[in-house]
């Protein structure tokens, strides 16, 4: 028996959350490895994804080097790739973090900043978290925040409530929408004009709830890995959304949130599927 899952659409899809692995290295937090540019290009071509926003893994050994790999991919494949900067202030220090975030946005053209509360080990409303909000506000880019059951207490979406009010000019994207935080995240996004939701780790029932309560202007595609792109797109196909709502969630919302209008490619990249040696976790053999 064979199982072939393919995406058939002419919609220009934008993927907002792809982790670029370090070659020959394993992420220190999740044990993830194997998601490289060639894998992402192949998955984009197969699923009609015109653009993907890349970021380092939360436990990357050298996130600064990953930032430069992303910048190189942006130059090599214009309109197909964009970047989100992510590095741990507890490892690199406040001055280095501020400098690197500024370099990523102003020199490389990155379109966002990631606050990874779980991997980096601090709350978004702490003095450490405030550094990322201040940078996002000063640089005029959105902030993606890691929320979800996997990183409690640092990943509770309620920790972003006060920050959303204090930094109304910063668009905040919740990176996950899973149990048991999905309803809290949806409630906050319904009330705060600058909080947005994305699909990673979610189930169609929560995506449908988010669509009903917040509207398609607050929802985006987030797959984490190239091998998850078809499954994440399939979730959107399963929630009873209209064609106009699908276009809004999969294309127009990320265009607005990440300020990508006029910058994305008009068609998916031309690339063949690349073999992947995917790794995850630290379970001993």
Backbone as a ProteinNet text record, in pm:
[ID]
protein_1_A
[PRIMARY]
XXXXXXXXXXXXXXXXXXXXXXXXXXXXXXXXXXXXXXXXXXXXXXXXXXXXXXXXXXXXXXXXXXXXXXXXXXXXXXXXXXXXXXXXXXXXXXXXXXXXXXXXXXXXXXXXXXXXXXXXXXXXXXXXXXXXXXXXXXXXXXXXXXXXXXXXXXXXXXXXXXXXXXXXXXXXXXXXXXXXXXXXXXXXXXXXXXXXXXXXXXXXXXXXXXXXXXXXXXXXXXXXXXXXXXXXXXXXXXXXXXXXXXXXXXXXXXXXXXXXXXXXXXXXXXXXXXXXXXXXXXXXX
[TERTIARY]
84.1	0	88	48.9	119.3	26.2	84.5	8.8	71.9	-3.3	49	-37.5	18.8	-54.2	3.9	-78.2	-32.1	-129.7	-75.9	-157.2	-186.1	-314.1	-354.3	-423.3	-356.9	-411.9	-335.2	-399.7	-328.6	-310.3	-340.2	-325.1	-177.4	-126.8	12.9	27.5	75.5	79.4	209.7	198.6	314.9	328.3	440.7	471.9	549.3	498.1	553.8	648.4	673.3	750.8	824.8	945.6	1031.3	1164.4	1200.8	1329.7	1436.9	1543.2	1655.9	1757.2	1780.8	1874.4	2018.5	2104.5	2248.3	2300.9	2375	2424.6	2527.4	2508.3	2595.8	2585.3	2479.5	2458.3	2313.8	2292.6	2159.7	2119	1995.6	1944.7	1954.7	2001.4	2027.6	1901.7	1791.8	1668.9	1581.3	1559.1	1463.2	1528.2	1657.9	1721.5	1685.1	1639.1	1598.6	1720.1	1711.8	1816.8	1761.7	1826.2	1796.8	1710	1665.7	1580	1664.1	1707.9	1800.1	1731.5	1800.9	1743.2	1688.5	1762.5	1716.4	1588.3	1572.6	1449.6	1331.8	1355.7	1249	1206.8	1302.5	1270.1	1184.7	1222.1	1145.8	1003.9	988.2	854.6	770.6	833.5	761.6	710.4	796	757.4	642.1	641.8	539.6	405.3	405.1	281.3	237.1	292	256.4	279.3	389	431.3	527.3	491.4	574.7	685.5	659.9	758	754.4	870.7	881.5	968.3	928.4	1003.6	1083.6	1216.9	1308.5	1358.5	1393	1451.7	1536.5	1632.4	1709.1	1620.7	1663.4	1599.2	1628.9	1541.1	1558.1	1685.4	1731.7	1854.1	1970.8	1971.5	2081.8	2215.2	2320	2452.8	2507.1	2487.6	2539.8	2430.6	2335.6	2226.1	2273.5	2385.6	2435.7	2476.9	2538	2574.1	2449.4	2346.2	2220.4	2158.7	2164.1	2113.8	2181.8	2309.7	2382.7	2351.4	2320.3	2275	2138.6	2053.6	1922.6	1939.7	2026.6	2052	2104.3	2190.2	2243.2	2131.7	2040.3	1927.6	1835.1	1817.2	1735.6	1795.5	1926.8	1994.1	1989.2	2001.9	2008	1869.7	1767.5	1630.6	1539.6	1555.6	1479.3	1328.5	1259.4	1114.9	1065.2	1152.9	1113.9	1143.7	1245.8	1284.1	1294.3	1251.8	1268.1	1316	1355.9	1416.1	1352.1	1358	1325.1	1448.8	1490.8	1611.2	1576.8	1661.1	1637	1770.1	1799.2	1916.8	1890.3	1960.1	1933.2	2013.9	1943.2	2009.1	2089.7	2053.1	2125.4	2259.2	2274.3	2401.2	2486.6	2422.1	2497.1	2504.6	2422	2426.2	2340.8	2296.7	2203.1	2262.2	2384.7	2444.1	2457.1	2504.4	2522.3	2387.7	2287.6	2154.8	2098.3	2105.3	2054.9	2127.1	2257	2335.7	2297.6	2282.7	2250.5	2109.5	2014.2	1878.3	1875.5	1949.5	1956.3	2021.9	2129.4	2196.1	2102.6	2032.2	1943.2	1834.3	1776.7	1667	1719.3	1813.2	1855.6	1954.1	2037.7	2137.1	2089	2036.1	1995	1852	1770.9	1632.6	1536.9	1569.6	1479.6	1347.9	1242.8	1108.2	1047.3	1125.2	1070.7	1176.3	1134.1	1218.3	1145.6	1219.4	1161.1	1202.3	1103.6	1128.2	1091.8	1193.3	1171.3	1179.7	1069.2	1069	1108.6	1069.4	1099.7	1248.8	1301.7	1442.5	1535.8	1497.3	1585.3	1562	1449	1428.5	1399.8	1306.9	1264.4	1125.4	1056.8	921.6	923.8	825.5	821.4	801.9	742.4	720.3	828.6	940.5	1054.2	1144.7	1240.6	1336.5	1411	1438.1	1503.8	1410.1	1285.5	1188.9	1165.4	1172	1148.6	1251.4	1372.1	1474.6	1426.5	1361.4	1313.2	1197.4	1108.3	997.8	1049.1	1144.9	1201.5	1266.6	1336.6	1401.4	1298	1192.9	1089.1	1022.2	996.6	934.3	1026.8	1153.1	1248.3	1274.3	1275.1	1308.1	1185	1066.3	944.8	909.9	937	905.2	822.1	746	668.2	755.5	698.6	765.5	687.2	754.5	693.5	728.5	626.8	648.4	610	695.1	669.4	567.1	450.9	349.9	314.7	259.7	219.1	249.8	195.5	211.9	354.7	434.2	566.5	667.6	639.3	740.2	690.5	585.5	533.3	643	646.5	551.8	585.4	700.8	746.1	665.2	586.7	515	364.5	320.9	177.1	140.4	38.7	5.6	-36.5	-87.3	-127.4	-12.8	110.6	226.5	248.7	181.9	195.4	87.7	-10.1	-123.4	-79	-2.4	42.6	138.6	222.5	318.7	247.3	137.8	61.6	4	-34.5	-85.6	27	140.1	251.3	320	316.6	378.5	273	177.7	69.3	115.8	236.7	289.4	356.3	375.4	441	335.4	337.2	250.1	310.2	230.9	276	211.7	293.8	243.8	266.9	160.6	175.6	217.9	330.7	390.6	317.7	234	164.6	21.1	-61.7	-203.4	-251.6	-195.3	-223	-294.4	-340.6	-401.5	-291	-313.5	-438.1	-441.8	-353.2	-346	-423.8	-480.4	-541.8	-653.9	-741	-854.6	-808.6	-706.6	-653.1	-592.9	-516.3	-453.5	-558.8	-662.8	-769.9	-841.5	-868.1	-934.6	-851.6	-720.3	-632.9	-629.2	-621	-615.9	-745.6	-857.1	-985.3	-991.8	-925.6	-933.6	-822	-705.5	-590.9	-571.5	-575.8	-563.6	-427.6	-325.1	-190.4	-142.8	-232.9	-196.9	-255.8	-170.1	-208.4	-179.5	-241.5	-231.1	-171.5	-106.7	-55.2	-79.2	-69.8	-128.3	-43	83.7	173.7	124.5	131.5	92.6	-56.8	-134.7	-278	-349.2	-481.1	-568.8	-676.5	-742	-842.5	-951.3	-988.8	-1094	-1053.8	-927.6	-882	-866.1	-822.3	-813.5	-952	-1050.9	-1188	-1237.1	-1209.8	-1249.4	-1183.3	-1054.5	-983	-1043.5	-1077.9	-1139.2	-1273.4	-1353.9	-1485.8	-1477.8	-1382.5	-1375.9	-1294.1	-1193.3	-1099.9	-1104.6	-1154.5	-1157.3	-1028.8	-1032.4	-915.1	-799.3	-826.2	-719.4	-622	-655.1	-570.2	-500.7	-512.6	-460.5	-360.9	-253.4	-151.4	-102.4	-42.5	17.9	154.6	178.7	309.8	337.5	443.7	468.9	590.8	683.7	806	909.3	867.1	958.5	902	989.3	943.6	855.6	882.7	801.3	663.7	639.4	508.1	420.5	474.1	398.8	267.8	267.1	139.2	35.8	79.8	-14.1	-72.9	9.8	-41.3	-141.3	-111.8	-205.8	-336.5	-326.7	-446.6	-537.6	-479.7	-563	-654.8	-600.3	-681.4	-791.3	-762.1	-862.2	-975	-953.2	-1049.5	-1142.8	-1131.6	-1208	-1328.4	-1362.1	-1481.8	-1469.4	-1347.5	-1326.2	-1366.1	-1413.2	-1443.9	-1314.5	-1325.1	-1206.9	-1145.7	-1230	-1179.4	-1109	-1161.3	-1097.3	-964.2	-958.9	-833.3	-727.4	-766.7	-671.9	-621.9	-711	-671.5	-570.5	-600.2	-515.2	-381.5	-383.1	-262.2	-177.6	-231.5	-156.8	-165.3	-285.2	-300.3	-260.7	-295.4	-258.5	-107.1	-30.2	116.7	173.5	113.3	158.7	150.5	40.6	19.5	104.9	104.3	172.3	322.8	381.8	526.6	569	474.2	504.8	574.3	511	571.3	511	420.3	355.5	460.3	451.4	544.6	680.8	697.5	829.3	832.7	716.3	714.8	721.6	766.8	774	633	620.2	489.9	451.7	547	522.1	615.2	582.8	671.5	807.1	909.1	1039.3	1031.9	1117.8	1128.7	1235.8	1194.8	1289.3	1230.7	1318.2	1276.5	1280.7	1198.3	1205.5	1345.9	1396.4	1530.3	1520.7	1600.5	1597.6	1637.1	1566.6	1589.8	1623.7	1730.5	1761.3	1713.7	1585.2	1521.8	1548.9	1582.5	1608.1	1526.2	1482.6	1410	1421.8	1444.6	1446.2	1578.5	1585.5	1709.8	1691.4	1592.9	1568.2	1684.3	1740.7	1856.3	1813.6	1898.4	1868.3	1893.4
-119.2	0	124.7	224.5	352.5	461.1	561.7	675.5	801.5	874.9	993.1	1113	1205.2	1324.2	1444.2	1510	1624.7	1740.9	1862.1	1982.4	2030.1	2046	2094.2	2229.3	2335.9	2470.7	2565.9	2676.1	2783.2	2903.7	2886.2	2993.7	3014.1	3137.2	3161.9	3158.6	3048	3024.6	3078.6	3139.5	3189	3111.8	3047.3	2971.1	3061.8	3081.1	3182.2	3129.7	2998	2944.6	2818.5	2836.9	2725.3	2734.8	2627.9	2622.7	2567.5	2643.4	2598.5	2528.4	2401.3	2324.1	2363.3	2343.1	2357	2226.8	2237.1	2115.9	2045.4	1914.8	1828.3	1858.9	1928.9	1956.2	1926.4	1896	1866.9	1976.5	2020.9	2122.2	2073.3	2160.6	2121	2107.7	2168	2161	2044.1	2027.8	1929.2	1806.9	1813.7	1704.6	1701.2	1814.9	1820.3	1842.6	1784.3	1803.9	1762.8	1811.3	1761.7	1848.7	1965.6	2051	2162.6	2140	2232.4	2302.9	2397	2477.3	2389.8	2288.7	2204.5	2129.7	2090.4	2024.3	2120.1	2241.2	2341.8	2381.2	2400.5	2435.1	2326.3	2200.9	2090.8	2084.6	2106.5	2103.9	2222.2	2338.8	2455.8	2430.7	2376.7	2350.4	2251.5	2152.3	2047.8	2094	2199.3	2241.3	2382.5	2437.6	2571	2679.8	2667.6	2770.7	2863.8	2989.6	3083.5	3142.7	3157.1	3217.4	3147.3	3137.8	3080.1	3170.5	3188.7	3271.2	3177.5	3191.2	3099.4	3158.8	3069.4	3109.5	2995.4	3026.8	2919.4	2838.3	2718.4	2640.9	2703.9	2682.2	2743	2702.3	2581.7	2533.6	2526.4	2612.6	2613.7	2638.3	2569.8	2587.2	2725.8	2768.2	2897.8	2970.2	3033.4	3099.8	3214.9	3278.9	3387.6	3335.2	3217.1	3157.4	3120.2	3073.1	3039.9	3166.4	3277.5	3404.1	3436.3	3413.8	3445.9	3345.9	3223.3	3127.1	3167.7	3218	3266.3	3386.2	3479.5	3596.7	3554.6	3454.2	3403.8	3344	3269.8	3211.4	3320.2	3427.3	3539.3	3602.3	3614.9	3672.2	3577.9	3449.7	3351.2	3321.6	3328.2	3298	3415.4	3528.5	3648.6	3626.7	3670.2	3656.6	3524.6	3424.1	3292.8	3277	3345.4	3331.6	3467.7	3467.8	3582.2	3528.2	3616.9	3571.1	3628.4	3547.9	3590.8	3565.4	3666.3	3655.6	3595	3503.4	3437.2	3397	3450.7	3408.8	3434.9	3358.7	3357.4	3465.2	3558.5	3666.6	3615.4	3500.3	3444.2	3384.1	3354	3303.5	3414.6	3508.1	3606	3743.3	3768.8	3898	4002.5	4101.4	4199.9	4281.6	4328	4412.6	4337.9	4212.9	4134.3	4103.1	4075.6	4046.7	4168.5	4283.6	4405.9	4432.6	4415.4	4440	4341.7	4215	4113.8	4133	4166	4189.7	4307.3	4411.2	4528.1	4492.1	4413.7	4370.8	4287.8	4194.6	4106.2	4184.9	4283	4359.4	4464.5	4546	4660.9	4625.1	4524.2	4485.5	4369.2	4264.6	4145.4	4154.9	4242.9	4255.5	4155.8	4106.4	4013.9	4084.5	4004.9	4061.2	4036	3984.7	3960.4	3917.7	3910.1	3869.1	3756.9	3657.5	3545.7	3551.5	3542.1	3527.4	3384.5	3301.5	3157.9	3129.3	3155.7	3142.2	3005.2	2899.9	2764.3	2733.7	2740.6	2706.8	2803	2930	3030	3049.1	3002	2993	3123.3	3205.1	3323.6	3365	3443.1	3487	3608.1	3619.2	3734	3867.2	3864.9	3989.9	4018.4	3946.1	3967.5	4076.8	4125.9	4222.6	4169.3	4039	3980.5	3983.4	3946.5	3948.5	4087.4	4185.8	4323.4	4370.6	4316.3	4353.6	4322	4209.2	4167.9	4256.6	4290.8	4380.4	4518.8	4568.5	4700	4700.5	4592.9	4584.2	4577.4	4497.8	4487.4	4621.7	4693.4	4825.1	4922.9	4924.6	5018.7	4988.1	4859.1	4818.8	4808.6	4817.6	4815.9	4682	4571.6	4437.9	4363.7	4261.9	4184.3	4094.2	4050.7	3958.2	3828.5	3718.1	3585.9	3529.7	3487.9	3435.6	3289.9	3211.9	3069.1	3050.4	2994.9	2961.7	2813.9	2755.7	2616	2538.6	2418.1	2334.8	2288	2286.9	2226.1	2307.4	2433.8	2516.7	2594.5	2543.7	2611.9	2622.4	2730	2841.1	2952.8	2943.6	3055.4	3074.4	2973.8	2979.4	2993.4	3040.9	3066.1	3194.1	3189.3	3308.7	3428.5	3402.5	3512.5	3605.5	3555.7	3638.6	3748.8	3736.6	3837.6	3946.6	3928.6	4021.3	4164.2	4178.8	4313.1	4370.6	4284.8	4332.9	4383.2	4317.4	4361.2	4500.6	4530.3	4663.4	4766	4723.2	4816	4849.8	4755	4776	4759.3	4852.2	4837.7	4844.6	4896.8	4906.1	4777.7	4681.7	4555.3	4448.4	4392.8	4279.8	4153.3	4082.1	3962.2	3840.3	3745.7	3621.1	3507.6	3440.6	3321.1	3205.3	3143.5	3044.4	2910.3	2882.9	2753.7	2774.3	2673.6	2682.7	2544.8	2495	2359	2356	2238.7	2217	2219.7	2283.5	2344.1	2495.3	2554	2700.7	2761	2679.1	2731	2830.1	2795.7	2883.7	3016.5	3013.7	3137.7	3222.4	3159.1	3231.2	3294.7	3220.4	3271.5	3387.8	3373.8	3481.3	3609.2	3596	3713.5	3776.4	3692.9	3744.8	3814.8	3768.5	3833.7	3972.5	3989.2	4114.7	4214.4	4163.5	4251.2	4266.4	4386.9	4404.8	4367.2	4359.2	4330.7	4188.9	4097.4	3957.1	3872.8	3787	3700.7	3554.3	3463.7	3321.2	3248.4	3133.9	3050.4	2903.9	2819.5	2685.7	2578.2	2601.8	2495.8	2428.5	2295.7	2209.3	2209.5	2274.2	2282	2161.9	2156.8	2060.8	2141.4	2084.3	2160.9	2222.6	2155.6	2210	2344.9	2358.6	2486.1	2591.9	2550.5	2645	2697	2606.3	2648.6	2745.8	2717.9	2807.9	2944.8	2943.7	3069.5	3147.8	3079.2	3145	3206.1	3131	3179.4	3297.2	3293.6	3394.9	3518.7	3499.1	3608	3653.9	3568.3	3601.1	3562	3550.8	3505.5	3604.2	3728.5	3829.3	3804	3709.3	3682.6	3546.6	3474.4	3337.7	3322.7	3241.2	3217.5	3072.4	3028.7	2896.2	2894.1	2792.1	2773.6	2624.3	2578.7	2435.1	2384.4	2470.5	2435.6	2364.1	2260.1	2179.2	2159.7	2135.6	2117.7	1993.9	1888.4	1767.9	1783.1	1894.4	1919.2	2011.8	2069.6	2167.5	2110.7	1992.5	1941.8	1917.9	1866.2	1838.9	1967.3	2071.3	2198.2	2261.7	2257.9	2312.7	2233.7	2101.5	2018.1	2055.6	2102.6	2147.2	2260.7	2355.8	2467.9	2421.4	2318	2265.2	2194.2	2160	2078.6	2158.4	2292.7	2369.3	2440.7	2412.6	2470.2	2616.2	2662.9	2803.1	2827.2	2947.5	2984.6	3010.3	3021	3050.3	3184	3281	3412.4	3404.4	3325.8	3310.2	3237.1	3134.9	3063.3	3155.6	3234.6	3328.9	3428.6	3473.3	3567.1	3503	3383.6	3319	3274.6	3218.1	3158	3254.9	3373.5	3468.8	3612.2	3666.9	3809.5	3847.6	3763.5	3797.2	3804.4	3703.8	3718.1	3833.9	3866.1	3982.5	4108.1	4121.9	4241	4238.6	4124.5	4116.8	4136.2	4074.6	4080.3	4186.2	4267	4375	4321.4	4223.4	4156.4	4196.6	4290.4	4327.1	4375.7	4319	4354.7	4290.1	4201	4141.4	3990.8	3924.7	3779.7	3738.3	3617.5	3563.3	3542.7	3546.6	3530.7	3385.5	3294.6	3151.7	3072.7	2946.5	2865	2845.3	2812.1	2781.8	2654.7	2645.9	2522.8	2436.9	2327.3	2241.6	2102.2	2004.4	1866.4	1830.8	1736.3	1691.4	1641.9	1680.7	1641	1536.8	1431.3	1331.7	1394.2	1355.7	1414.7	1306	1330.5	1244.2	1317.6	1303.1	1380.6	1318.2	1404.9	1357.8	1440.8	1376.7	1446.6	1368.8	1439.8	1376.7	1315.1	1273	1219.5	1078.4	1004.5	868.8	779.7	712.1	625.3	499.8	456.7	336.9	209
0	0	0	-76.7	-75.8	-24.3	39	89.9	34	-45.8	-113.8	-76.6	0.4	42.4	-30.8	-111.3	-187.3	-171.9	-184.7	-177.7	-319.6	-351.9	-483.9	-465.8	-505.2	-491.8	-581.9	-617.9	-687.6	-596.1	-467.8	-371.1	-336.9	-342.3	-303.8	-151.8	-100.4	44.4	103.5	221.5	294.6	424.6	443.2	563.9	660.3	782.3	871.8	978.2	983.4	1096.1	1052.4	997.9	958.1	1030.3	1099.7	1168.6	1074.6	1056.3	974.7	1064.5	1038.1	1118.6	1090	1188	1167.6	1108.4	1002.3	936.5	1025.8	1039.1	1120	1270.4	1311.2	1452.6	1489.8	1617.3	1669.7	1766.8	1754.9	1846.5	1990.4	2078.6	2216.9	2300.9	2259	2336.8	2296.1	2166	2118	2052.6	2025.3	1953.6	1806.6	1752.8	1613.1	1522.6	1403.9	1302.7	1166.9	1061.4	927.2	839.7	888.6	806	745	622.2	556.2	438.5	379.2	271.8	159.9	121.4	10.6	45.9	173.6	217	214.3	259.6	264.1	123	33.1	-105.5	-170.8	-150.3	-208.6	-155.6	-24.9	35.2	-11.3	-26.8	-76.6	-217.9	-303	-441.1	-448.7	-361.6	-364.9	-310.6	-226.9	-160.4	-198	-305.9	-355.8	-250.6	-177.2	-82.4	-154	-166.2	-241	-154.6	-23.3	66.6	201.2	264.6	398.5	484.4	608.8	702.9	792.8	786.6	853.9	984.8	1079.9	1206.5	1261.7	1348.5	1412.3	1506.8	1537.8	1643.3	1778.3	1874.6	2006	2076.4	2048.3	2110.6	2014.9	1915.9	1818.3	1888.3	1843.3	1900.5	1866.5	1741.6	1696	1617.1	1685.2	1613.3	1525.7	1561	1477.9	1340.2	1337.2	1208.9	1129.1	1197.9	1129.9	1070.4	1143.6	1089.1	956.9	949.8	826.6	715	750.3	649.9	594.3	681.9	636.9	544.6	584	499.6	362	359.5	231.8	147.5	213.1	140	85.9	162.7	116.4	-8.9	-12.7	-129.7	-248.8	-221.9	-330	-388.4	-303.5	-346.5	-309.9	-375	-336.2	-346.7	-243.7	-239.3	-186.8	-185.2	-133.5	15.5	64	204.6	273	398.6	487.8	621.8	712	836.9	961.3	1068.3	1204.6	1289.7	1363.7	1446.5	1582.5	1628.1	1756.7	1819	1936.9	2013.6	2161.4	2246.3	2390.1	2461.3	2524.1	2595.4	2714.2	2768.8	2883.1	2841.1	2713.8	2662.2	2600.4	2531.9	2453	2517.6	2620	2687.1	2617.1	2694.4	2641.5	2527.3	2542.1	2437.7	2306.4	2313.7	2190.6	2126.6	2208.3	2154.5	2083.8	2147.8	2084.5	1952.6	1951.5	1830.2	1720.1	1755.2	1654.9	1599.4	1683.8	1635.7	1539.4	1572	1484.1	1350.9	1355.6	1232.8	1146	1208.5	1133	1061	1129.2	1069.5	972.4	1016.4	936.1	825	846.4	745.3	659.5	723.5	649.6	596.6	653.4	608.2	670.7	790.7	859.2	892.2	908.3	924	1061	1156	1288	1387.7	1515.5	1627.6	1701.2	1748.2	1822.6	1969.7	2056.5	2199.6	2235.3	2259.5	2281.6	2431.4	2501.6	2646.4	2696.8	2624.3	2669	2655.8	2535.1	2514	2585.3	2592.6	2650.1	2799.9	2851.1	2994.7	3067	3013.9	3087	3039.3	3122.2	3090.8	2998.3	2911	2819.8	2891.8	3011.2	3084	3187.1	3178.5	3267	3210.3	3288.1	3232.2	3109.8	3107.4	2990.3	2870.1	2891.2	2782.7	2728.3	2817.9	2777.3	2672.5	2678.8	2580.4	2438.8	2421	2289.6	2244.2	2337.4	2302.9	2265.7	2341.7	2311.6	2173.5	2141.2	2010.5	1898.7	1917.7	1815.4	1792.1	1899.4	1888	1816.3	1855.6	1795.5	1648.3	1613.2	1476.4	1386.2	1445.3	1366	1305.9	1380.3	1331.7	1436.1	1395	1490.9	1577.2	1687.6	1779.4	1784	1755.3	1768.2	1904.6	1980.7	2114.1	2124.3	2188.2	2206.2	2318.6	2285.9	2385.6	2371.9	2478.5	2471	2596.6	2602.9	2721	2741.8	2636.4	2641.7	2722	2748.8	2813.6	2933.8	2998.7	3117	3223.4	3302	3304.6	3206.1	3138.3	3056.5	2928.9	2892.1	2764.2	2782	2896.1	2913.7	2839.2	2753	2673.7	2758.9	2880.1	2966.6	3002.9	2994.9	3026.6	2922.6	2808.5	2703.2	2712.1	2799.8	2803.5	2835.3	2943	2980.8	2877.1	2818.7	2719.9	2593.9	2557.9	2441.4	2463.9	2588	2619.8	2628.8	2684.6	2702.1	2570.6	2475.6	2344.3	2234.6	2226.6	2128.7	1983.7	1962.2	1826.1	1780.2	1872	1838.4	1811.3	1692.7	1661.2	1721.3	1800.4	1871.1	1807.1	1764.6	1705.3	1802.4	1844.3	1927	1836.7	1871.3	1781.7	1781.9	1880.9	1886.6	1932.3	1913.7	1951.4	1995	2105	2148.6	2283.7	2321.7	2452.8	2559	2675.7	2723.3	2709.7	2631	2627.6	2511.2	2423.3	2301.1	2331	2424.6	2452.5	2511.6	2597.9	2653.7	2542.5	2454.4	2343.7	2253.4	2222.2	2136.4	2204.6	2333	2407.8	2406	2425.3	2422.6	2283.5	2179.2	2042.6	2004.3	2060.6	2032.5	2095	2209.5	2283.5	2250.3	2216.5	2190.5	2040	1988.2	1842.5	1786.8	1873	1823.3	1854.3	1890.8	1912	1799.6	1741	1629.9	1665.1	1591.2	1618.3	1498.3	1525.4	1417.1	1449.4	1348	1354	1418.4	1439.3	1484.7	1613.1	1614.8	1727.4	1754.7	1669.1	1691.6	1630.4	1653.3	1587.3	1515.6	1414.4	1340.5	1428.9	1536.9	1623.4	1682.3	1723.6	1779.3	1670	1551.3	1440.6	1403.7	1404.5	1374	1480.2	1605.8	1713.8	1697.5	1664	1642.9	1527.3	1420.1	1305.2	1343.7	1418.2	1457.3	1553.3	1646.4	1750.9	1711.2	1627.4	1596	1451.5	1364.6	1222.6	1151.9	1019.5	943.9	946.2	983.2	989.3	1102.9	1193	1309.1	1302	1190.2	1181.4	1067.4	1093.4	991.7	996.4	886.9	874.7	942.4	1024	1087.9	1096.9	1030.5	1018.1	1092.7	1129.6	1202.6	1116.9	1044.3	963.7	824.6	729.5	591.8	576.9	653.6	640.7	703.5	774.3	834.9	750.7	645.4	567.3	511.8	446.5	394.4	504.1	618.7	728.4	784	795.6	848.4	751	622.9	523.9	526.6	545.2	550.4	666.5	776.7	889.3	845.8	769.7	724.1	628.8	550.4	457.7	530.7	659.5	734.1	823.6	824.8	924.1	864.9	739.8	680.6	642.9	620.5	583.6	437.9	409.3	271.5	194.6	62.4	-18.6	21.7	48.8	89	224.2	316.9	447.8	435.9	351.8	330.8	271.1	173.4	114	218.1	306.2	410.3	505.8	554.9	655.3	598.2	479.1	423.1	342.8	314.9	233.4	284.9	293	322.1	464.7	562.4	700.6	718.6	675.2	689.4	607.5	494	418	502.8	575.8	657.3	783.7	854.5	983.3	967.4	866.5	847.4	744.1	699.6	605.4	480.2	416.1	301.8	168.2	167	41.1	-60.5	-181.1	-285.4	-272.4	-175	-149.9	-172.1	-170.8	-183.4	-329.8	-353	-488.6	-543.7	-675.1	-739.5	-760.2	-744.7	-764.6	-673.3	-645.7	-561.6	-628.5	-551.2	-611.5	-694.3	-790.5	-869.5	-805.3	-744.6	-671.4	-658.4	-660.5	-642.3	-494	-450.1	-310	-276.9	-161.7	-120.3	-9.6	-17.2	90.1	223.4	327.7	458.8	560.9	635.5	748.5	874.2	901.8	1007.8	1143.8	1240.6	1376.2	1473.4	1583.3	1688.2	1817.8	1926.7	2058.2	2095.5	2221.9	2277.6	2334.1	2284.2	2333.1	2293.9	2392.3	2365.6	2290.3	2197.1	2118.9	2195.3
[MASK]
+++++++++++++++++++++++++++++++++++++++++++++++++++++++++++++++++++++++++++++++++++++++++++++++++++++++++++++++++++++++++++++++++++++++++++++++++++++++++++++++++++++++++++++++++++++++++++++++++++++++++++++++++++++++++++++++++++++++++++++++++++++++++++++++++++++++++++++++++++++++++++++

